[in-house]
């Protein structure tokens, strides 16, 4: 596995990975209506691209295939972390989180925060995050449960 910085040309593959992962992995904890609202297949690629360029954003690739991606802003907010549906549990997310944490530590930030799905919560807990608050977020008129989680650095 190779880790590298995000490039604008990654956005198409990221959009596909995001959709496929939410629709195959997150259905363990969310209804079809919820995953359709969360990942409709029609993300604003321009907005996502701008966000990735503003944040410290990385991807993991192997043999030319994108296996996962993640990004963190300058405050330590881990915005997105997604791993290809066929590569769950193989260390991709850990690899991404380690790199994001290293980057943010080097900038003197003392904590990371994320909004984790029900599905992602156990991963983040193993990675040292703790739940601060459960919340309901609205996507296209549909409520989804997630958790504000924090990790002191």
Secondary structure, DSSP 8 states (H G I E B T S, - for coil): -EEEE--GGGHHHHHHHHHHHHHHTGGGTS-HHHHHHH--S---HHHHHHHHHHSEEEEEEETTEEEEEEEE-TTSEEEEEEE-GGGTTSSHHHHHHHHHHHHHHHTT--EEEEEEEHHHHHHHHHTT-EEEEEEEEEETTEEEEEEEEEEE-
